[in-house]
């Protein structure tokens, strides 16, 4: 059986939605997996463990249309590590937008990394409405795509899969706006305060919730 290392690339790795997506994927992956959180900052040791794996799965959230800086630092170590046999790299990326296509730039960044460093590139799963979908009946759609992805990796295919909540954009925006207004209220932040650039000074530690 082929081995896989799963890397949680979220800056909030231990409590992130990426961790939930990893657990969903593992339901359908039939063989041994190792896991590594980039927040532990033991990148060299992680690369040594990847040495014996045939697959490397990167699971992370979209940050400003790109990849999180925590994951970039891990990729720097991956770039400098000397592998006898390089694993195929696969990606699961989630974003808060309802359109999974919003992740395309970040996926291209990983593809470019693979091309420049001679890593085989395999499967991609782009998840729209990434935080919200986990807490809805639509989570079965994610599980279905995870199962398809796991099977495709075993068959050494390279495809791009996409999933999101099957809702009109207006309905999604209305629901998400209502959610964030209610969430901000817990921290005494008003909608007017949320609408300006100074929101960081109002929101404090609550600004980094989620991904």
N, CA and C atoms as a LAMMPS dump frame, in Angstrom:
ITEM: TIMESTEP
0
ITEM: NUMBER OF ATOMS
633
ITEM: BOX BOUNDS ff ff ff
-5.0000000000000000e+02 5.0000000000000000e+02
-5.0000000000000000e+02 5.0000000000000000e+02
-5.0000000000000000e+02 5.0000000000000000e+02
ITEM: ATOMS id mol type element x y z
1 1 1 N 0.838 -1.198 0
2 1 2 C 0 0 0
3 1 3 C 0.879 1.257 0
4 2 1 N 0.476 2.238 -0.781
5 2 2 C 1.242 3.474 -0.847
6 2 3 C 0.945 4.362 0.362
7 3 1 N 1.995 5.027 0.834
8 3 2 C 1.884 5.867 2.027
9 3 3 C 1.672 7.329 1.643
10 4 1 N 1.017 8.041 2.536
11 4 2 C 0.727 9.46 2.302
12 4 3 C 1.034 10.278 3.55
13 5 1 N 1.635 11.446 3.34
14 5 2 C 1.77 12.444 4.397
15 5 3 C 0.769 13.558 4.109
16 6 1 N -0.024 13.906 5.116
17 6 2 C -1.011 14.977 4.975
18 6 3 C -0.517 16.183 5.759
19 7 1 N -0.386 17.307 5.081
20 7 2 C 0.102 18.536 5.704
21 7 3 C -1.052 19.518 5.866
22 8 1 N -1.307 19.909 7.1
23 8 2 C -2.306 20.946 7.388
24 8 3 C -1.608 22.291 7.285
25 9 1 N -1.908 23.044 6.226
26 9 2 C -1.231 24.305 5.967
27 9 3 C -1.905 25.522 6.55
28 10 1 N -2.902 25.319 7.394
29 10 2 C -3.619 26.452 7.983
30 10 3 C -2.814 27.087 9.112
31 11 1 N -2.823 28.426 9.21
32 11 2 C -2.195 29.097 10.354
33 11 3 C -2.856 28.735 11.678
34 12 1 N -4.05 28.159 11.612
35 12 2 C -4.759 27.724 12.819
36 12 3 C -4.882 26.2 12.83
37 13 1 N -3.856 25.54 12.376
38 13 2 C -3.918 24.104 12.084
39 13 3 C -4.621 23.24 13.127
40 14 1 N -4.293 23.34 14.417
41 14 2 C -4.914 22.42 15.38
42 14 3 C -6.425 22.599 15.541
43 15 1 N -6.939 23.803 15.221
44 15 2 C -8.361 24.081 15.425
45 15 3 C -9.03 24.574 14.141
46 16 1 N -8.512 24.164 13.025
47 16 2 C -8.95 24.725 11.748
48 16 3 C -9.986 23.862 11.043
49 17 1 N -10.647 24.476 10.071
50 17 2 C -11.521 23.71 9.189
51 17 3 C -10.706 22.744 8.337
52 18 1 N -9.46 23.113 8.054
53 18 2 C -8.587 22.212 7.297
54 18 3 C -8.438 20.879 8.022
55 19 1 N -8.381 20.921 9.334
56 19 2 C -8.289 19.684 10.124
57 19 3 C -9.532 18.818 9.91
58 20 1 N -10.694 19.459 9.835
59 20 2 C -11.938 18.718 9.591
60 20 3 C -11.904 18.073 8.205
61 21 1 N -11.421 18.822 7.213
62 21 2 C -11.341 18.269 5.864
63 21 3 C -10.369 17.095 5.795
64 22 1 N -9.294 17.172 6.565
65 22 2 C -8.346 16.055 6.619
66 22 3 C -9.031 14.798 7.147
67 23 1 N -9.805 14.959 8.207
68 23 2 C -10.504 13.807 8.785
69 23 3 C -11.504 13.211 7.793
70 24 1 N -12.16 14.067 7.012
71 24 2 C -13.095 13.568 5.999
72 24 3 C -12.354 12.774 4.928
73 25 1 N -11.206 13.298 4.503
74 25 2 C -10.441 12.589 3.476
75 25 3 C -9.986 11.223 3.973
76 26 1 N -9.548 11.151 5.205
77 26 2 C -9.023 9.903 5.763
78 26 3 C -10.081 8.798 5.817
79 27 1 N -11.354 9.195 5.797
80 27 2 C -12.422 8.192 5.764
81 27 3 C -12.339 7.322 4.515
82 28 1 N -11.749 7.874 3.451
83 28 2 C -11.765 7.195 2.158
84 28 3 C -10.381 6.765 1.677
85 29 1 N -9.337 7.127 2.432
86 29 2 C -7.985 6.72 2.033
87 29 3 C -7.664 5.394 2.714
88 30 1 N -7.351 4.353 1.955
89 30 2 C -7.292 3.003 2.519
90 30 3 C -5.989 2.627 3.221
91 31 1 N -4.944 3.408 3.058
92 31 2 C -3.657 2.99 3.603
93 31 3 C -3.122 3.986 4.626
94 32 1 N -1.888 3.788 5.02
95 32 2 C -1.271 4.546 6.104
96 32 3 C -1.107 6.026 5.755
97 33 1 N -1.364 6.888 6.726
98 33 2 C -1.122 8.322 6.557
99 33 3 C -0.361 8.853 7.764
100 34 1 N 0.504 9.83 7.5
101 34 2 C 1.103 10.616 8.563
102 34 3 C 0.506 12.004 8.482
103 35 1 N 0.582 12.77 9.551
104 35 2 C 0.038 14.129 9.542
105 35 3 C 1.049 15.11 10.116
106 36 1 N 1.034 16.312 9.558
107 36 2 C 1.939 17.354 10.021
108 36 3 C 1.229 18.698 9.968
109 37 1 N 1.303 19.445 11.069
110 37 2 C 0.765 20.801 11.124
111 37 3 C 1.9 21.796 10.916
112 38 1 N 1.761 22.681 9.945
113 38 2 C 2.845 23.626 9.663
114 38 3 C 3.109 24.561 10.834
115 39 1 N 2.133 24.726 11.705
116 39 2 C 2.319 25.615 12.854
117 39 3 C 3.329 25.064 13.855
118 40 1 N 3.656 23.786 13.779
119 40 2 C 4.654 23.227 14.698
120 40 3 C 6.073 23.642 14.313
121 41 1 N 6.25 24.107 13.05
122 41 2 C 7.522 24.659 12.569
123 41 3 C 8.68 23.666 12.653
124 42 1 N 8.379 22.39 12.507
125 42 2 C 9.42 21.364 12.459
126 42 3 C 9.504 20.83 11.028
127 43 1 N 9.739 21.758 10.103
128 43 2 C 9.642 21.437 8.685
129 43 3 C 10.691 20.42 8.235
130 44 1 N 11.902 20.536 8.752
131 44 2 C 12.961 19.61 8.333
132 44 3 C 12.611 18.178 8.728
133 45 1 N 12.139 18.013 9.96
134 45 2 C 11.756 16.68 10.421
135 45 3 C 10.595 16.132 9.599
136 46 1 N 9.659 17.019 9.239
137 46 2 C 8.518 16.594 8.423
138 46 3 C 8.977 16.102 7.053
139 47 1 N 9.919 16.815 6.458
140 47 2 C 10.427 16.414 5.142
141 47 3 C 11.126 15.06 5.21
142 48 1 N 11.79 14.786 6.32
143 48 2 C 12.426 13.48 6.486
144 48 3 C 11.384 12.363 6.521
145 49 1 N 10.244 12.644 7.151
146 49 2 C 9.171 11.651 7.207
147 49 3 C 8.498 11.482 5.84
148 50 1 N 8.448 12.557 5.077
149 50 2 C 7.857 12.495 3.734
150 50 3 C 8.692 11.61 2.815
151 51 1 N 9.965 11.459 3.161
152 51 2 C 10.909 10.688 2.343
153 51 3 C 10.363 9.315 1.958
154 52 1 N 9.665 8.663 2.868
155 52 2 C 9.171 7.321 2.587
156 52 3 C 7.756 7.268 2.046
157 53 1 N 7.214 8.418 1.642
158 53 2 C 5.821 8.485 1.173
159 53 3 C 5.755 8.64 -0.339
160 54 1 N 4.717 8.088 -0.909
161 54 2 C 4.483 8.242 -2.353
162 54 3 C 3.579 9.436 -2.662
163 55 1 N 2.865 9.924 -1.626
164 55 2 C 1.921 11.017 -1.838
165 55 3 C 2.049 12.054 -0.728
166 56 1 N 1.906 13.314 -1.107
167 56 2 C 1.893 14.43 -0.162
168 56 3 C 0.628 15.236 -0.427
169 57 1 N -0.257 15.291 0.559
170 57 2 C -1.52 16.026 0.425
171 57 3 C -1.44 17.32 1.217
172 58 1 N -1.578 18.449 0.531
173 58 2 C -1.583 19.764 1.168
174 58 3 C -3.027 20.211 1.349
175 59 1 N -3.414 20.48 2.58
176 59 2 C -4.779 20.912 2.893
177 59 3 C -4.688 22.276 3.55
178 60 1 N -5.319 23.283 2.935
179 60 2 C -5.146 24.641 3.452
180 60 3 C -6.271 25.562 2.988
181 61 1 N -6.435 26.703 3.671
182 61 2 C -7.449 27.686 3.282
183 61 3 C -6.866 28.725 2.328
184 62 1 N -7.735 29.368 1.59
185 62 2 C -7.331 30.476 0.73
186 62 3 C -7.063 31.712 1.579
187 63 1 N -5.929 32.359 1.34
188 63 2 C -5.594 33.607 2.037
189 63 3 C -5.26 34.669 1
190 64 1 N -6.095 35.695 0.906
191 64 2 C -5.864 36.801 -0.034
192 64 3 C -5.579 36.269 -1.445
193 65 1 N -6.395 35.337 -1.884
194 65 2 C -6.29 34.711 -3.207
195 65 3 C -5.02 33.893 -3.396
196 66 1 N -4.28 33.634 -2.32
197 66 2 C -3.055 32.855 -2.419
198 66 3 C -2.978 31.808 -1.327
199 67 1 N -1.753 31.361 -1.05
200 67 2 C -1.556 30.354 -0.014
201 67 3 C -1.066 31.025 1.263
202 68 1 N -1.366 30.466 2.427
203 68 2 C -0.939 31.068 3.694
204 68 3 C 0.586 31.115 3.804
205 69 1 N 1.1 32.144 4.456
206 69 2 C 2.556 32.276 4.602
207 69 3 C 3.138 31.103 5.377
208 70 1 N 2.358 30.535 6.295
209 70 2 C 2.841 29.371 7.047
210 70 3 C 3.123 28.194 6.115
211 71 1 N 2.286 28.022 5.117
212 71 2 C 2.5 26.953 4.142
213 71 3 C 3.667 27.292 3.223
214 72 1 N 3.822 28.565 2.878
215 72 2 C 4.938 28.982 2.028
216 72 3 C 6.273 28.641 2.682
217 73 1 N 6.361 28.835 3.989
218 73 2 C 7.608 28.513 4.696
219 73 3 C 7.893 27.014 4.664
220 74 1 N 6.84 26.231 4.76
221 74 2 C 7.028 24.783 4.643
222 74 3 C 7.514 24.423 3.242
223 75 1 N 6.946 25.061 2.226
224 75 2 C 7.353 24.783 0.851
225 75 3 C 8.81 25.168 0.61
226 76 1 N 9.283 26.198 1.302
227 76 2 C 10.696 26.567 1.192
228 76 3 C 11.59 25.423 1.664
229 77 1 N 11.201 24.79 2.761
230 77 2 C 11.969 23.646 3.262
231 77 3 C 11.855 22.459 2.308
232 78 1 N 10.663 22.262 1.77
233 78 2 C 10.448 21.174 0.812
234 78 3 C 11.326 21.376 -0.422
235 79 1 N 11.455 22.623 -0.833
236 79 2 C 12.289 22.987 -1.986
237 79 3 C 13.76 22.641 -1.744
238 80 1 N 14.246 22.89 -0.543
239 80 2 C 15.67 22.698 -0.255
240 80 3 C 16.022 21.263 0.146
241 81 1 N 14.994 20.453 0.45
242 81 2 C 15.255 19.076 0.89
243 81 3 C 15.591 18.188 -0.308
244 82 1 N 16.543 17.319 -0.121
245 82 2 C 16.957 16.406 -1.185
246 82 3 C 16.231 15.07 -1.029
247 83 1 N 15.325 14.781 -1.956
248 83 2 C 14.554 13.54 -1.924
249 83 3 C 15.158 12.513 -2.886
250 84 1 N 15.224 11.274 -2.445
251 84 2 C 15.62 10.208 -3.362
252 84 3 C 14.52 9.965 -4.386
253 85 1 N 13.285 9.99 -3.903
254 85 2 C 12.131 9.863 -4.797
255 85 3 C 11.064 10.848 -4.341
256 86 1 N 10.702 11.764 -5.204
257 86 2 C 9.769 12.815 -4.812
258 86 3 C 8.327 12.316 -4.874
259 87 1 N 7.543 12.636 -3.841
260 87 2 C 6.138 12.204 -3.822
261 87 3 C 5.282 13.045 -4.762
262 88 1 N 4.175 12.486 -5.182
263 88 2 C 3.184 13.27 -5.923
264 88 3 C 2.471 14.199 -4.947
265 89 1 N 2.277 15.439 -5.358
266 89 2 C 1.627 16.435 -4.507
267 89 3 C 0.175 16.623 -4.943
268 90 1 N -0.721 16.603 -3.955
269 90 2 C -2.151 16.804 -4.174
270 90 3 C -2.62 17.95 -3.282
271 91 1 N -3.739 18.567 -3.643
272 91 2 C -4.202 19.765 -2.937
273 91 3 C -5.686 19.677 -2.61
274 92 1 N -6.023 20.017 -1.362
275 92 2 C -7.401 20.317 -0.965
276 92 3 C -7.386 21.738 -0.431
277 93 1 N -8.114 22.631 -1.086
278 93 2 C -8.117 24.038 -0.695
279 93 3 C -9.55 24.512 -0.503
280 94 1 N -9.799 25.216 0.589
281 94 2 C -11.15 25.728 0.838
282 94 3 C -11.133 27.245 0.936
283 95 1 N -12.226 27.856 0.525
284 95 2 C -12.342 29.315 0.606
285 95 3 C -13.733 29.699 1.088
286 96 1 N -13.857 30.896 1.608
287 96 2 C -15.134 31.375 2.123
288 96 3 C -16.091 31.837 1.044
289 97 1 N -15.582 32.057 -0.159
290 97 2 C -16.441 32.445 -1.273
291 97 3 C -17.268 31.244 -1.724
292 98 1 N -18.441 31.506 -2.258
293 98 2 C -19.261 30.394 -2.732
294 98 3 C -18.693 29.798 -4.018
295 99 1 N -17.909 30.587 -4.757
296 99 2 C -17.331 30.113 -6.011
297 99 3 C -16 29.402 -5.746
298 100 1 N -15.905 28.104 -5.966
299 100 2 C -14.633 27.406 -5.769
300 100 3 C -13.551 27.867 -6.735
301 101 1 N -13.962 28.477 -7.851
302 101 2 C -12.994 28.985 -8.826
303 101 3 C -12.107 30.085 -8.247
304 102 1 N -12.533 30.673 -7.122
305 102 2 C -11.749 31.721 -6.48
306 102 3 C -10.369 31.202 -6.046
307 103 1 N -10.239 29.905 -5.931
308 103 2 C -8.984 29.307 -5.468
309 103 3 C -7.968 29.084 -6.587
310 104 1 N -8.305 29.445 -7.81
311 104 2 C -7.484 29.062 -8.971
312 104 3 C -6.059 29.607 -8.903
313 105 1 N -5.888 30.836 -8.412
314 105 2 C -4.542 31.422 -8.332
315 105 3 C -3.679 30.637 -7.345
316 106 1 N -4.246 30.303 -6.2
317 106 2 C -3.499 29.534 -5.197
318 106 3 C -3.111 28.157 -5.738
319 107 1 N -4.016 27.525 -6.46
320 107 2 C -3.709 26.222 -7.061
321 107 3 C -2.576 26.365 -8.07
322 108 1 N -2.614 27.431 -8.865
323 108 2 C -1.543 27.674 -9.838
324 108 3 C -0.195 27.879 -9.147
325 109 1 N -0.219 28.48 -7.959
326 109 2 C 1.022 28.666 -7.202
327 109 3 C 1.637 27.313 -6.833
328 110 1 N 0.801 26.374 -6.407
329 110 2 C 1.305 25.04 -6.065
330 110 3 C 1.768 24.304 -7.324
331 111 1 N 1.024 24.444 -8.398
332 111 2 C 1.43 23.813 -9.662
333 111 3 C 2.801 24.324 -10.11
334 112 1 N 3.007 25.636 -9.995
335 112 2 C 4.286 26.222 -10.396
336 112 3 C 5.414 25.701 -9.513
337 113 1 N 5.154 25.615 -8.209
338 113 2 C 6.151 25.062 -7.294
339 113 3 C 6.538 23.648 -7.724
340 114 1 N 5.542 22.84 -8.045
341 114 2 C 5.803 21.458 -8.456
342 114 3 C 6.615 21.405 -9.749
343 115 1 N 6.266 22.256 -10.693
344 115 2 C 6.973 22.273 -11.973
345 115 3 C 8.427 22.679 -11.79
346 116 1 N 8.657 23.715 -10.981
347 116 2 C 10.017 24.221 -10.792
348 116 3 C 10.886 23.269 -9.975
349 117 1 N 10.243 22.461 -9.128
350 117 2 C 10.999 21.574 -8.244
351 117 3 C 10.843 20.092 -8.591
352 118 1 N 10.216 19.829 -9.728
353 118 2 C 10.131 18.475 -10.287
354 118 3 C 9.374 17.488 -9.391
355 119 1 N 8.3 17.993 -8.777
356 119 2 C 7.376 17.119 -8.058
357 119 3 C 6.222 16.758 -8.993
358 120 1 N 5.82 15.51 -9.067
359 120 2 C 4.609 15.175 -9.828
360 120 3 C 3.398 15.861 -9.182
361 121 1 N 2.516 16.405 -10.025
362 121 2 C 1.306 17.038 -9.491
363 121 3 C 0.114 16.144 -9.801
364 122 1 N -0.697 15.899 -8.772
365 122 2 C -1.813 14.978 -8.929
366 122 3 C -3.175 15.622 -8.863
367 123 1 N -3.927 15.314 -7.824
368 123 2 C -5.321 15.712 -7.717
369 123 3 C -5.499 17.053 -7.004
370 124 1 N -6.587 17.736 -7.374
371 124 2 C -6.963 19.003 -6.747
372 124 3 C -8.439 18.955 -6.381
373 125 1 N -8.753 19.389 -5.163
374 125 2 C -10.149 19.577 -4.753
375 125 3 C -10.314 21.003 -4.259
376 126 1 N -11.138 21.781 -4.957
377 126 2 C -11.414 23.174 -4.599
378 126 3 C -12.793 23.241 -3.945
379 127 1 N -12.84 23.775 -2.724
380 127 2 C -14.083 23.805 -1.957
381 127 3 C -14.54 25.242 -1.761
382 128 1 N -15.699 25.582 -2.324
383 128 2 C -16.302 26.883 -2.078
384 128 3 C -17.192 26.826 -0.846
385 129 1 N -17.495 27.985 -0.284
386 129 2 C -18.274 28.077 0.964
387 129 3 C -17.67 27.171 2.025
388 130 1 N -16.337 27.189 2.073
389 130 2 C -15.569 26.192 2.814
390 130 3 C -15.85 26.058 4.284
391 131 1 N -16.122 27.158 4.973
392 131 2 C -16.429 27.052 6.395
393 131 3 C -17.891 26.691 6.605
394 132 1 N -18.762 27.347 5.853
395 132 2 C -20.198 27.176 6.062
396 132 3 C -20.681 25.77 5.721
397 133 1 N -20.155 25.193 4.66
398 133 2 C -20.696 23.926 4.164
399 133 3 C -20.537 22.785 5.165
400 134 1 N -19.544 22.883 6.034
401 134 2 C -19.305 21.82 7.013
402 134 3 C -20.445 21.677 8.01
403 135 1 N -21.184 22.757 8.215
404 135 2 C -22.253 22.765 9.216
405 135 3 C -23.64 22.746 8.591
406 136 1 N -23.727 22.221 7.383
407 136 2 C -25.012 22.142 6.684
408 136 3 C -25.235 20.715 6.181
409 137 1 N -26.464 20.406 5.764
410 137 2 C -26.719 19.081 5.165
411 137 3 C -25.922 18.841 3.883
412 138 1 N -25.375 19.932 3.298
413 138 2 C -24.629 19.794 2.049
414 138 3 C -23.241 19.192 2.244
415 139 1 N -22.862 18.911 3.477
416 139 2 C -21.536 18.333 3.717
417 139 3 C -21.379 16.993 2.997
418 140 1 N -22.49 16.337 2.694
419 140 2 C -22.399 15.065 1.969
420 140 3 C -21.775 15.261 0.593
421 141 1 N -21.934 16.455 0.014
422 141 2 C -21.321 16.743 -1.283
423 141 3 C -19.8 16.745 -1.172
424 142 1 N -19.296 17.273 -0.056
425 142 2 C -17.853 17.28 0.183
426 142 3 C -17.346 15.848 0.341
427 143 1 N -18.061 15.056 1.112
428 143 2 C -17.654 13.66 1.324
429 143 3 C -17.608 12.903 -0.002
430 144 1 N -18.578 13.171 -0.859
431 144 2 C -18.614 12.502 -2.158
432 144 3 C -17.373 12.842 -2.979
433 145 1 N -16.987 14.125 -2.96
434 145 2 C -15.798 14.544 -3.708
435 145 3 C -14.517 13.996 -3.076
436 146 1 N -14.476 13.937 -1.744
437 146 2 C -13.312 13.368 -1.066
438 146 3 C -13.122 11.904 -1.469
439 147 1 N -14.208 11.172 -1.52
440 147 2 C -14.143 9.762 -1.918
441 147 3 C -13.63 9.633 -3.344
442 148 1 N -14.145 10.478 -4.22
443 148 2 C -13.704 10.446 -5.615
444 148 3 C -12.223 10.806 -5.722
445 149 1 N -11.798 11.784 -4.922
446 149 2 C -10.394 12.199 -4.941
447 149 3 C -9.482 11.069 -4.471
448 150 1 N -9.861 10.419 -3.379
449 150 2 C -9.049 9.325 -2.842
450 150 3 C -8.888 8.202 -3.869
451 151 1 N -9.965 7.869 -4.555
452 151 2 C -9.897 6.823 -5.574
453 151 3 C -9.023 7.265 -6.747
454 152 1 N -9.139 8.531 -7.138
455 152 2 C -8.356 9.041 -8.265
456 152 3 C -6.86 9.048 -7.95
457 153 1 N -6.511 9.372 -6.705
458 153 2 C -5.098 9.353 -6.306
459 153 3 C -4.538 7.941 -6.425
460 154 1 N -5.31 6.957 -5.98
461 154 2 C -4.86 5.568 -6.078
462 154 3 C -4.668 5.141 -7.529
463 155 1 N -5.456 5.733 -8.42
464 155 2 C -5.357 5.401 -9.841
465 155 3 C -4.381 6.31 -10.575
466 156 1 N -3.692 7.185 -9.789
467 156 2 C -2.662 8.086 -10.325
468 156 3 C -3.202 9.018 -11.412
469 157 1 N -4.42 9.489 -11.182
470 157 2 C -5.004 10.454 -12.102
471 157 3 C -4.7 11.878 -11.645
472 158 1 N -4.821 12.812 -12.569
473 158 2 C -4.637 14.232 -12.261
474 158 3 C -5.861 14.985 -12.759
475 159 1 N -6.725 15.386 -11.821
476 159 2 C -7.966 16.071 -12.163
477 159 3 C -8.195 17.219 -11.191
478 160 1 N -9.084 18.119 -11.581
479 160 2 C -9.518 19.202 -10.696
480 160 3 C -10.983 18.975 -10.354
481 161 1 N -11.263 18.76 -9.079
482 161 2 C -12.629 18.589 -8.591
483 161 3 C -13.062 19.853 -7.868
484 162 1 N -14.352 20.163 -7.952
485 162 2 C -14.876 21.365 -7.3
486 162 3 C -16.183 21.039 -6.596
487 163 1 N -16.409 21.714 -5.47
488 163 2 C -17.66 21.521 -4.747
489 163 3 C -18 22.799 -3.988
490 164 1 N -19.284 23.077 -3.873
491 164 2 C -19.754 24.222 -3.108
492 164 3 C -21.209 23.974 -2.72
493 165 1 N -21.773 24.864 -1.927
494 165 2 C -23.191 24.724 -1.591
495 165 3 C -24.041 25.106 -2.8
496 166 1 N -25.035 24.295 -3.149
497 166 2 C -25.877 24.577 -4.317
498 166 3 C -26.945 25.624 -4.004
499 167 1 N -26.485 26.847 -3.761
500 167 2 C -27.384 27.949 -3.421
501 167 3 C -27.174 29.115 -4.376
502 168 1 N -28.223 29.897 -4.666
503 168 2 C -28.028 31.137 -5.41
504 168 3 C -27.085 32.06 -4.636
505 169 1 N -26.267 32.806 -5.356
506 169 2 C -25.281 33.661 -4.697
507 169 3 C -25.947 34.665 -3.76
508 170 1 N -27.094 35.211 -4.152
509 170 2 C -27.781 36.194 -3.307
510 170 3 C -28.184 35.585 -1.967
511 171 1 N -28.655 34.355 -2
512 171 2 C -29.054 33.671 -0.763
513 171 3 C -27.84 33.439 0.125
514 172 1 N -26.735 33.017 -0.488
515 172 2 C -25.508 32.759 0.272
516 172 3 C -24.979 34.04 0.913
517 173 1 N -24.943 35.121 0.137
518 173 2 C -24.43 36.397 0.657
519 173 3 C -25.306 36.901 1.797
520 174 1 N -26.617 36.785 1.63
521 174 2 C -27.534 37.235 2.682
522 174 3 C -27.326 36.438 3.965
523 175 1 N -27.2 35.133 3.832
524 175 2 C -27.008 34.277 5.009
525 175 3 C -25.666 34.536 5.677
526 176 1 N -24.614 34.708 4.873
527 176 2 C -23.29 34.935 5.446
528 176 3 C -23.202 36.305 6.108
529 177 1 N -23.865 37.305 5.521
530 177 2 C -23.88 38.638 6.134
531 177 3 C -24.565 38.592 7.489
532 178 1 N -25.69 37.902 7.55
533 178 2 C -26.41 37.756 8.815
534 178 3 C -25.553 37.045 9.855
535 179 1 N -24.824 36.019 9.415
536 179 2 C -23.962 35.269 10.336
537 179 3 C -22.881 36.168 10.923
538 180 1 N -22.19 36.942 10.059
539 180 2 C -21.066 37.749 10.535
540 180 3 C -21.517 38.921 11.394
541 181 1 N -22.684 39.458 11.101
542 181 2 C -23.215 40.526 11.96
543 181 3 C -23.508 39.972 13.348
544 182 1 N -24.106 38.787 13.391
545 182 2 C -24.384 38.156 14.679
546 182 3 C -23.118 37.783 15.419
547 183 1 N -22.115 37.306 14.68
548 183 2 C -20.847 36.929 15.308
549 183 3 C -20.13 38.154 15.87
550 184 1 N -20.119 39.245 15.094
551 184 2 C -19.45 40.468 15.54
552 184 3 C -20.113 41.049 16.782
553 185 1 N -21.418 40.855 16.874
554 185 2 C -22.16 41.389 18.021
555 185 3 C -21.641 40.806 19.33
556 186 1 N -21.156 39.563 19.29
557 186 2 C -20.604 38.936 20.497
558 186 3 C -19.401 39.713 21.025
559 187 1 N -18.716 40.414 20.128
560 187 2 C -17.507 41.155 20.498
561 187 3 C -17.747 42.664 20.487
562 188 1 N -19.035 43.036 20.529
563 188 2 C -19.423 44.45 20.56
564 188 3 C -18.896 45.223 19.35
565 189 1 N -18.879 44.571 18.205
566 189 2 C -18.48 45.211 16.953
567 189 3 C -19.731 45.432 16.108
568 190 1 N -19.929 46.66 15.643
569 190 2 C -21.126 47.01 14.882
570 190 3 C -20.904 46.804 13.384
571 191 1 N -21.987 46.723 12.598
572 191 2 C -21.841 46.631 11.143
573 191 3 C -21.067 47.807 10.559
574 192 1 N -21.257 49.017 11.101
575 192 2 C -20.513 50.179 10.608
576 192 3 C -19.017 50.014 10.838
577 193 1 N -18.648 49.472 11.987
578 193 2 C -17.232 49.25 12.271
579 193 3 C -16.647 48.174 11.356
580 194 1 N -17.457 47.175 11.037
581 194 2 C -16.994 46.107 10.15
582 194 3 C -16.765 46.605 8.727
583 195 1 N -17.389 47.704 8.364
584 195 2 C -17.34 48.2 6.991
585 195 3 C -16.125 49.071 6.698
586 196 1 N -15.265 49.311 7.69
587 196 2 C -14.108 50.189 7.481
588 196 3 C -12.812 49.411 7.671
589 197 1 N -11.71 49.987 7.182
590 197 2 C -10.418 49.318 7.231
591 197 3 C -9.9 49.121 8.651
592 198 1 N -10.425 49.9 9.592
593 198 2 C -9.951 49.811 10.971
594 198 3 C -10.564 48.639 11.728
595 199 1 N -11.24 47.724 11.016
596 199 2 C -11.914 46.613 11.667
597 199 3 C -10.966 45.805 12.542
598 200 1 N -9.682 45.686 12.139
599 200 2 C -8.727 44.897 12.921
600 200 3 C -8.593 45.429 14.34
601 201 1 N -8.631 46.753 14.483
602 201 2 C -8.462 47.334 15.814
603 201 3 C -9.684 47.108 16.689
604 202 1 N -10.836 46.883 16.059
605 202 2 C -12.051 46.615 16.824
606 202 3 C -12.161 45.138 17.2
607 203 1 N -11.768 44.256 16.269
608 203 2 C -12.11 42.844 16.417
609 203 3 C -11.153 42.061 17.293
610 204 1 N -9.942 42.55 17.441
611 204 2 C -8.986 41.875 18.311
612 204 3 C -8.759 40.444 17.895
613 205 1 N -8.757 39.554 18.866
614 205 2 C -8.424 38.155 18.591
615 205 3 C -9.481 37.454 17.762
616 206 1 N -10.671 38.021 17.663
617 206 2 C -11.74 37.353 16.913
618 206 3 C -11.524 37.409 15.419
619 207 1 N -10.591 38.244 14.934
620 207 2 C -10.43 38.437 13.499
621 207 3 C -9.821 37.238 12.796
622 208 1 N -9.232 36.308 13.53
623 208 2 C -8.569 35.18 12.898
624 208 3 C -9.334 33.879 13.047
625 209 1 N -10.617 33.975 13.216
626 209 2 C -11.411 32.771 13.417
627 209 3 C -11.447 31.922 12.151
628 210 1 N -11.535 30.619 12.35
629 210 2 C -12.036 29.755 11.296
630 210 3 C -11.048 28.872 10.603
631 211 1 N -10.428 29.286 9.552
632 211 2 C -9.946 28.457 8.491
633 211 3 C -8.849 27.496 8.901
